[in-house]
Amino acid sequence: MKQSEVVKKFFNKMQRQAMAISAHDEYIIASRGTGKSEGIDARFILRNVWEMPGSLGGLISPSYAKAWGNTLPAICKALAEWGYYQNIHYVVGHKAPSWMNFADPVRPVVGEGWSNAFHFWNGTVMVILSFNQAMSANSMSLDWVIGPEAKFLSYEKIKGEVNPANRGNQQYFGHCPHHHSVCYSSDMPTASLGKWILDKVDEMSPPHINLIRSLYKELQAYKRKPMTDHTLRMIKELSRDLDLARKFQPVVKPQPGKKREYTIFYGEYDVFDNLEVLGEDYIWQMHRDSPPLIWRTAFLNERLFRVPNGFYSALDDNIHFYIPNDSGRLRDLGSNWGKLATCGCLGDGDLDFGKELHIAFDSNASISTAVVAQKDGNTIRVLKSFYVKTPSKLQDLVKQVADYYRPKFNHEIVVYYDHTFTWETGTSGESYADVIERIFKENNYNVTMEFIGQAAKHDWKHLNIDRTLKGDPEFLWIQINLHQNEFLKIAMEQTGIRQGKNGFEKDKTPEGTEDTPDAPDQFKTHVTDAFDTLWLGMNFFFREPNSGSGGVYFLKK
C-alpha cells in the first residue's frame, strides 16, 4: 500500500490496552459506545485470521436469530472500519467461489457448515455456533473462539460444549501464541445468566499483565531505534518473551502438578473511556435519552441488583426467563443485512405463527407501553415488550406492534384493557381502547377487545402475582423471553413496594416525577402496569378470538 493510501485510525484507551496486552484469553466488560465491535471483536478476529491462516474459529451466540440479526451486521461493519470488506476479503454464508481464489481451510468444512460461516481470503473460516442448537460445536476442532454479547451466554454450555471443541490442530498452529484463544465481550450483565464473566477478574494475574505491558513498552522502544544488530537481536528476544507471556501466566489458584495456565486479561470500561471519539455532546445525549438503569449499567458499567422485597420479589432469573429457540426463518436471508433489519417477527423462534396474540397496553402523556404474549398450554409466554415515548403516542405504538407481527399467518389479536382505557383521549371522541382497535383493524388485524373492568387493587395483585411466580397451580405459569423483554425485566426488578392506605401498593412515586435526564419515563413502572393487565386478562378473562364470553371473573371487589 502506498503511504498516501494509508488511513490513520484513532483507538481509545480500552482498544489500545487490549491490543497491547493481547492476552490469550480476554474478558471485556465495556459500556455501549466504547467501540467493542471495532476494537475488541474485529481486532481479535483479524489477529487470528492473520496468525493462523486456514484455521477454524467459532463465534458463539445464544441463537442464530440474534447472531444474524444483531451481532454479525456489527461485526461486518467493524471489519470494514479496518479495511476488510465483505465479498472482497471474506464471504458470508457460503464457500467463496473458485474465481475469488480463496485458500481452503486446513480442516474441511462439511455438510451445511458453510451456510453459517465466514470464509476469509487465506482459508480461515469462522463458523457461527448457536446455543439453541444442541451440541452445535460437537465434533468440531476449533482453533479460537469469540463470544460477543457474552451476558446472554450460558457458562455451563461454554464449559460443556465450546471448551471441549476448542482443541487439537497442534500440528498446524501449535507455534502460535493465540492458538485456542478466547474472547468474550459484553456490556454489564443485568441477569444472573451473564454474571459468570464478572468472576473472571479473580482468574487474572495483575502482576503478569503488568509484565506484558513492560515487555510491550520495551519492544516498542527498540522498534523506534536504528536497526543495528543489537537492536534486531533485542526485538527478536523481546518478541519471543512477549509471545510467551501473552500465552501463559503463573497459576493463580495453585493445584498439585499445575505449573502454568493460559493468560487471562479482564477489563471493565465505561463510556468515558471513549470520550475522545464520542464527544461530550453525544454522552450528554445518551444520558438524557437513556433510562436510568440502562444509563447506569450499559454506559457507566455499574453493577445493579434488584430492589429488596420488591413488588415482584419472587421473580427469578433462572426460573421465569428463557432464551428462545431458533426459528430457522432467517436462514434464507443470509447476510442480506437490509432485509434482516426489516424482517420483524420472522426471527422469533418462540412465536407460534398459527396462534393469536394476547396483548395489553399502558399509556399516558409521556410514554406508552405494550406487552405481548401467547398461551402455551398452562403457560403465559411473554414474547416481547414495546414502548414509544412522546412525541410518539399510543397510535404509533399500536402501529409498531402491527408492523412487527405483520409476517404472522394468523392476524388474530386479543386486547385486554381496564376502565382507564375507556376514557377519551382528549383529541377526539375516541377512547384509548377505540384507538387500539381502529389502528389494528386498519392494519388488517382481527381484534377482540376484552374489557376486564375496574383496575385491580395493588395489594390483591401483589399477593396473587407473587403466588403465580411461585408456581401456584391456580394460575397460568409465567415464562418471559429474556432477549425481547430486557427493559421489562429491569423495570420489574426495580419496582418497589410502599405502605398505602389499603395495604401494600406498587411504588409508583417515580411516575409522578418529571421526565428528566436523571429519571426518564422509560424505566418507571409504566410497562409493569401493562404486564399486570396482561396477567390479569389471561388468567381471569381469557378469550379465544371472537369466541363470545370470556373466562370466569372471580376477582373480589
C-alpha positions in Angstrom: 0.0 0.0 0.0 1.2 3.5 -0.9 1.7 5.9 2.0 -0.9 8.2 0.5 -3.4 5.4 0.7 -2.9 4.7 4.4 -5.9 5.7 6.6 -5.0 6.7 10.1 -7.3 5.4 12.9 -7.6 6.6 16.5 -8.0 3.9 19.2 -9.3 4.7 22.6 -8.0 3.6 26.0 -9.8 0.3 26.0 -8.9 -0.6 22.5 -5.2 0.3 23.0 -4.9 -1.7 26.2 -6.5 -4.8 24.6 -4.2 -4.5 21.6 -1.0 -4.0 23.7 -1.8 -6.8 26.1 -3.3 -9.2 23.5 -3.7 -12.0 26.1 -4.6 -15.5 25.2 -8.0 -15.2 26.9 -9.8 -11.9 27.0 -12.9 -11.0 29.0 -14.1 -7.4 28.4 -17.0 -5.6 30.1 -17.4 -2.4 28.2 -20.3 0.0 28.1 -22.2 0.9 24.9 -20.4 3.4 22.7 -16.8 2.3 23.7 -16.1 0.5 20.4 -16.3 -3.2 21.4 -17.1 -4.3 17.8 -14.2 -2.4 16.3 -11.5 -2.6 19.0 -12.2 -5.9 20.6 -14.3 -8.3 18.4 -13.0 -7.3 14.9 -9.4 -6.9 16.2 -9.5 -10.4 17.8 -10.9 -12.0 14.6 -8.4 -10.3 12.3 -5.4 -11.1 14.5 -6.3 -14.8 14.5 -7.0 -14.8 10.7 -3.5 -13.4 10.1 -1.7 -15.5 12.7 -3.4 -18.8 11.8 -4.2 -19.0 8.1 -6.7 -21.7 7.3 -7.7 -22.0 11.0 -11.3 -22.8 12.2 -12.7 -20.2 14.6 -16.1 -20.2 16.3 -18.4 -17.3 17.0 -20.9 -18.3 19.6 -24.3 -16.7 20.0 -27.4 -17.6 22.1 -29.3 -18.1 18.9 -28.8 -17.9 15.1 -31.5 -15.2 15.1 -29.5 -13.0 17.4 -26.3 -13.7 15.5 -27.6 -12.9 12.1 -30.0 -10.1 13.2 -27.7 -8.2 15.6 -24.2 -9.5 16.1 -22.9 -10.2 12.6 -24.0 -6.9 10.9 -22.0 -5.1 13.6 -19.0 -7.5 13.0 -19.1 -6.8 9.3 -19.3 -3.0 9.9 -16.3 -3.2 12.3 -14.3 -5.3 9.8 -15.0 -2.6 7.2 -13.5 0.0 9.6 -10.3 -2.0 9.5 -10.4 -2.1 5.7 -11.7 -5.6 5.2 -14.9 -5.8 3.1 -17.5 -8.5 2.5 -17.2 -10.2 -0.9 -13.7 -8.9 -1.3 -11.7 -10.2 1.7 -14.3 -12.6 3.0 -17.7 -14.1 2.1 -20.6 -14.9 4.4 -23.0 -17.9 4.4 -21.2 -19.9 1.7 -17.8 -21.0 0.5 -16.0 -18.5 -1.7 -16.5 -19.3 -5.4 -13.4 -20.6 -7.2 -12.9 -17.4 -9.2 -12.1 -15.5 -6.0 -9.1 -17.8 -5.4 -9.6 -18.1 -1.7 -7.5 -20.7 0.1 -9.1 -23.7 1.7 -9.1 -24.3 5.5 -6.7 -26.8 6.8 -9.7 -28.9 8.0 -12.6 -29.1 5.5 -16.0 -27.7 6.4 -18.5 -30.4 5.8 -22.3 -30.6 5.2 -24.2 -27.4 5.7 -21.4 -25.8 7.7 -20.7 -23.2 5.1 -24.3 -21.7 5.4 -23.3 -20.4 8.9 -19.7 -19.4 8.3 -17.4 -16.6 7.2 -14.7 -17.7 4.7 -11.7 -15.4 4.6 -9.2 -15.0 1.8 -6.4 -17.0 3.4 -8.6 -20.0 4.1 -9.6 -19.1 7.7 -13.2 -20.0 8.5 -15.3 -18.6 11.3 -18.4 -20.7 12.0 -21.4 -19.4 13.8 -22.5 -21.6 16.6 -25.9 -21.3 18.3 -26.5 -22.4 21.9 -30.1 -23.2 20.8 -28.8 -25.9 18.6 -27.8 -28.7 20.9 -24.1 -29.5 20.7 -23.7 -27.3 17.6 -19.9 -27.4 18.3 -19.9 -31.2 18.7 -17.2 -33.0 16.7 -15.6 -29.7 15.7 -11.9 -29.0 16.3 -11.8 -25.2 16.8 -8.6 -23.1 16.9 -10.2 -20.0 18.6 -13.5 -18.8 20.0 -15.2 -15.4 20.2 -18.4 -14.6 22.1 -19.8 -11.2 21.6 -22.7 -10.2 23.9 -21.4 -12.6 26.5 -24.1 -11.6 29.0 -26.5 -13.8 27.1 -24.3 -16.9 27.0 -24.7 -19.8 29.4 -21.4 -20.5 31.1 -22.5 -24.2 31.6 -22.8 -24.5 27.8 -19.4 -22.8 27.3 -17.8 -25.3 29.6 -19.8 -28.3 28.4 -19.9 -27.7 24.6 -17.5 -25.0 23.5 -14.4 -25.5 25.6 -14.1 -29.2 24.7 -14.3 -28.3 21.0 -11.6 -25.7 21.3 -8.9 -28.3 20.9 -6.4 -30.1 18.6 -4.7 -28.9 15.4 -1.4 -28.5 17.2 0.5 -29.7 14.2 -0.8 -26.7 12.3 -0.9 -23.8 14.8 0.9 -25.1 18.0 3.6 -22.4 17.4 1.1 -19.6 17.6 0.7 -17.8 21.0 -3.0 -17.3 20.4 -3.9 -20.9 19.4 -7.1 -21.9 21.2 -7.5 -18.3 22.4 -10.9 -17.0 23.5 -12.5 -13.5 23.7 -15.8 -12.7 25.4 -17.1 -9.2 25.4 -20.3 -7.6 26.8 -21.8 -4.6 28.4 -22.7 -5.0 32.1 -24.8 -8.1 32.7 -28.2 -7.5 34.3 -29.2 -11.1 34.8 -27.6 -14.0 36.6 -27.1 -15.7 33.3 -24.2 -13.4 32.4 -22.7 -12.8 35.8 -20.1 -15.6 35.3 -18.0 -13.2 33.2 -17.6 -10.9 36.3 -15.8 -13.7 38.2 -13.1 -13.8 35.6 -11.3 -10.9 37.3 -10.3 -13.4 40.0 -8.5 -15.6 37.4 -6.3 -12.7 36.1 -2.8 -12.2 37.5 -2.3 -8.4 37.7 1.5 -8.7 38.1 1.7 -10.8 35.0 -0.4 -8.3 33.0 2.0 -5.6 34.2 4.9 -7.7 32.9 3.2 -7.9 29.5 2.9 -4.1 29.5 6.5 -3.6 30.4 7.7 -6.0 27.7 5.4 -4.4 25.1 6.7 -0.9 26.1 10.3 -2.0 25.8 9.7 -3.7 22.5 8.2 -0.6 21.0 11.1 1.5 22.3 13.6 -0.8 20.4 11.5 -0.7 17.3 12.0 3.1 17.2 15.8 2.8 17.4 18.2 2.5 14.5 18.2 -1.1 13.2 21.6 -2.3 14.4 22.5 -6.0 15.1 21.9 -5.4 18.8 18.5 -3.8 18.2 17.4 -6.6 15.9 18.5 -9.2 18.4 16.7 -7.4 21.2 13.5 -7.1 19.1 13.6 -10.9 18.4 14.2 -11.8 22.1 11.5 -9.4 23.4 9.0 -10.6 20.8 9.6 -14.2 21.9 9.3 -13.3 25.6 6.1 -11.2 24.9 4.5 -14.1 22.9 5.3 -16.5 25.8 3.9 -14.1 28.4 0.7 -13.5 26.4 0.1 -17.2 26.2 0.9 -18.4 29.7 0.7 -16.9 33.2 1.7 -18.3 36.6 -1.1 -20.3 38.3 -3.4 -18.0 40.2 -5.0 -20.8 42.2 -2.3 -23.4 42.7 -3.2 -27.1 42.2 -0.9 -30.1 42.5 1.1 -30.6 39.3 -0.2 -27.4 37.6 2.7 -25.2 36.7 1.1 -22.6 34.3 -2.2 -21.7 32.7 -3.4 -19.6 29.8 -3.0 -15.8 30.4 -6.2 -14.0 31.2 -6.9 -10.3 30.8 -10.1 -8.9 32.4 -11.1 -5.3 31.8 -14.0 -3.0 32.7 -14.6 0.2 30.8 -17.3 2.9 30.8 -18.5 5.3 28.2 -16.0 8.0 29.3 -13.1 5.8 28.2 -14.2 6.7 24.6 -14.7 10.4 25.3 -12.2 11.4 22.6 -14.3 9.7 19.9 -17.9 10.2 21.2 -17.5 13.7 22.5 -19.3 15.4 25.4 -22.4 16.2 23.4 -23.1 12.6 22.5 -22.6 11.4 26.1 -24.9 14.0 27.4 -27.5 12.9 24.8 -27.2 9.3 25.9 -27.5 10.4 29.5 -30.7 12.4 28.6 -32.3 9.7 26.4 -31.4 6.5 28.2 -33.5 5.0 31.0 -31.6 5.5 34.3 -30.9 1.8 34.8 -29.7 1.4 31.2 -27.5 4.5 31.6 -26.0 3.1 34.8 -25.5 -0.4 33.6 -24.9 -0.1 29.8 -23.0 3.2 29.9 -21.4 3.5 33.4 -20.9 -0.2 33.9 -22.5 -0.2 37.3 -23.5 -3.5 38.9 -27.1 -3.1 39.8 -29.3 -5.6 41.6 -33.0 -5.9 42.2 -34.6 -3.8 45.0 -35.0 -5.8 48.2 -38.6 -7.1 48.9 -40.0 -5.5 45.7 -43.4 -5.8 44.1 -42.2 -8.8 42.1 -39.9 -10.2 44.7 -40.4 -13.9 43.5 -39.2 -13.1 40.0 -36.2 -15.4 39.4 -33.7 -15.2 36.5 -33.3 -19.0 36.5 -37.0 -19.9 36.5 -39.1 -17.2 34.8 -36.9 -16.3 31.9 -35.9 -18.3 28.8 -33.8 -18.0 25.7 -35.9 -18.6 22.6 -35.1 -21.3 20.1 -34.0 -20.5 16.6 -36.8 -20.3 14.1 -34.7 -21.1 11.0 -36.7 -18.5 9.1 -33.7 -16.1 8.7 -31.6 -18.7 7.0 -32.7 -17.8 3.5 -31.9 -14.1 4.1 -28.3 -15.0 4.7 -26.2 -11.9 5.0 -28.7 -9.5 3.4 -28.5 -7.1 6.3 -31.1 -4.8 4.8 -33.8 -7.5 4.8 -32.7 -8.8 8.2 -33.3 -5.3 9.7 -36.9 -5.3 8.5 -37.9 -8.9 9.0 -39.9 -8.2 12.1 -41.0 -11.3 13.9 -39.5 -13.8 11.4 -36.6 -14.5 13.7 -38.7 -15.2 16.8 -38.3 -18.9 17.5 -40.8 -18.8 20.3 -43.6 -17.3 18.2 -46.4 -19.7 17.1 -47.4 -18.3 13.7 -50.7 -20.1 13.8 -51.9 -18.8 17.2 -53.4 -15.5 18.2 -51.6 -12.8 20.2 -52.7 -11.6 23.6 -51.7 -8.0 24.4 -52.1 -5.3 27.0 -51.1 -1.6 27.0 -50.4 1.2 29.4 -50.5 4.8 28.2 -50.1 8.3 29.4 -48.9 11.6 28.1 -45.2 10.9 28.1 -44.9 7.1 27.3 -47.0 4.2 26.0 -46.0 0.6 26.6 -47.2 -2.8 25.5 -46.6 -6.4 26.5 -47.3 -9.3 24.0 -47.9 -12.9 24.9 -49.3 -16.3 23.7 -50.9 -19.0 25.7 -48.9 -22.2 25.6 -50.8 -24.9 27.5 -50.9 -23.7 31.1 -48.2 -21.1 30.4 -48.3 -17.4 29.6 -45.3 -17.0 27.3 -44.4 -13.3 27.3 -42.9 -12.8 23.8 -41.9 -9.2 23.6 -42.3 -5.7 25.1 -42.7 -2.4 23.2 -42.7 1.3 24.1 -42.8 4.7 22.5 -42.0 8.0 24.1 -43.5 11.4 23.3 -43.9 12.8 20.7 -45.0 9.3 19.6 -48.3 8.3 21.1 -50.5 5.3 21.6 -51.5 5.0 18.0 -47.8 4.9 17.0 -47.1 2.1 19.4 -50.1 0.1 18.1 -48.7 0.6 14.5 -45.3 -0.5 15.7 -46.7 -3.7 17.1 -48.8 -4.3 13.9 -45.7 -3.8 11.7 -43.6 -6.2 13.8 -46.1 -9.1 13.6 -47.2 -8.5 10.1 -45.4 -11.7 8.7 -47.6 -13.9 11.0 -50.1 -16.1 9.3 -52.7 -15.6 12.0 -53.6 -12.0 12.4 -55.9 -12.5 15.4 -55.3 -10.3 18.4 -57.0 -10.3 21.8 -56.5 -7.0 23.7 -57.2 -6.8 27.4 -58.0 -3.4 28.9 -59.4 -1.9 32.1 -61.6 1.1 32.9 -58.7 3.5 32.4 -58.8 2.8 28.7 -62.4 3.7 28.3 -61.6 7.3 28.9 -61.5 9.6 25.8 -58.1 10.5 24.5 -58.8 14.2 24.6 -58.0 14.8 20.9 -61.2 13.1 19.6 -64.3 11.3 20.8 -62.3 8.0 20.7 -61.3 6.2 23.9 -57.9 4.6 24.2 -59.5 1.2 23.5 -61.1 2.6 20.4 -57.7 3.9 19.1 -56.1 0.4 19.6 -59.0 -1.4 17.9 -59.0 1.1 15.0 -55.3 1.0 14.3 -55.1 -2.8 14.4 -58.1 -3.1 12.0 -56.6 -0.5 9.6 -53.5 -2.8 9.5 -55.7 -5.9 8.6 -55.8 -7.5 12.1 -58.9 -9.2 13.5 -59.2 -7.7 17.0 -61.1 -9.0 20.0 -61.4 -6.3 22.7 -61.8 -7.8 26.2 -62.8 -5.4 29.0 -61.6 -6.6 32.4 -63.5 -3.9 34.4 -62.1 -1.8 37.2 -58.3 -1.9 37.6 -57.4 -4.4 40.4 -56.2 -3.2 43.7 -52.4 -3.2 44.3 -52.4 -5.4 47.4 -54.5 -8.1 45.6 -52.2 -8.0 42.5 -49.1 -8.2 44.7 -50.4 -11.2 46.6 -51.6 -13.2 43.5 -48.8 -12.3 41.1 -46.5 -13.5 43.9 -48.5 -16.8 44.1 -48.2 -17.0 40.3 -44.4 -16.5 40.3 -44.1 -19.2 43.0 -45.9 -21.7 40.8 -49.5 -21.8 42.3 -51.4 -24.2 40.0 -54.5 -21.9 40.2 -52.7 -19.5 37.9 -51.0 -19.8 34.5 -47.3 -20.2 34.8 -45.1 -17.3 33.5 -42.2 -17.5 31.1 -40.6 -14.4 29.7 -38.3 -14.1 26.7 -35.1 -12.8 28.1 -33.8 -11.2 24.8 -37.0 -9.4 23.9 -38.0 -8.1 27.3 -34.8 -6.6 28.8 -36.4 -3.3 29.8 -39.5 -5.1 31.2 -37.2 -7.3 33.3 -35.3 -4.5 34.8 -38.4 -2.5 35.5 -40.0 -5.4 37.3 -36.8 -6.0 39.3 -36.7 -2.3 40.3 -40.4 -1.9 41.2 -40.7 -1.3 44.9 -43.5 -1.5 47.5 -44.8 1.1 49.8 -47.4 1.0 52.5 -50.6 2.7 51.4 -54.0 3.2 53.0 -55.2 -0.1 51.6 -52.1 -2.1 52.4 -49.2 -2.9 50.2 -49.0 -0.8 47.0 -46.8 -0.8 44.0 -44.4 2.2 44.5 -45.4 4.4 41.6 -43.8 7.5 43.0 -41.3 7.8 40.1 -44.3 8.2 37.7 -45.2 11.4 39.4 -41.8 12.9 38.8 -40.9 15.0 35.8 -39.3 13.2 32.8 -35.7 14.4 33.3 -32.3 13.2 32.1 -31.8 11.7 35.5 -35.2 10.0 35.6 -36.7 9.4 32.1 -40.0 7.6 31.9 -38.9 4.5 30.0 -38.0 2.6 33.2 -40.6 3.7 35.6 -43.4 1.4 36.4 -45.5 2.0 33.3 -44.5 -1.2 31.5 -45.1 -3.2 34.6 -48.7 -2.0 34.6 -49.1 -3.3 31.1 -47.7 -6.7 32.3 -50.2 -6.7 35.2 -53.1 -6.1 32.9 -52.0 -8.9 30.6 -51.5 -11.3 33.5 -55.0 -10.4 34.9 -56.7 -10.8 31.5 -55.1 -14.1 30.6 -55.8 -15.6 34.0 -59.4 -14.4 34.6 -60.7 -13.2 31.2 -59.0 -15.4 28.7 -60.6 -15.2 25.3 -60.2 -17.1 22.1 -60.7 -14.7 19.2 -64.3 -13.9 18.6 -65.4 -16.7 20.9 -68.1 -14.8 22.7 -67.9 -14.5 26.5 -64.6 -14.7 28.3 -63.4 -16.5 31.3 -64.9 -16.5 34.8 -64.5 -13.3 36.6 -63.9 -14.0 40.3 -61.8 -11.1 41.4 -63.2 -9.9 44.7 -64.3 -6.3 44.8 
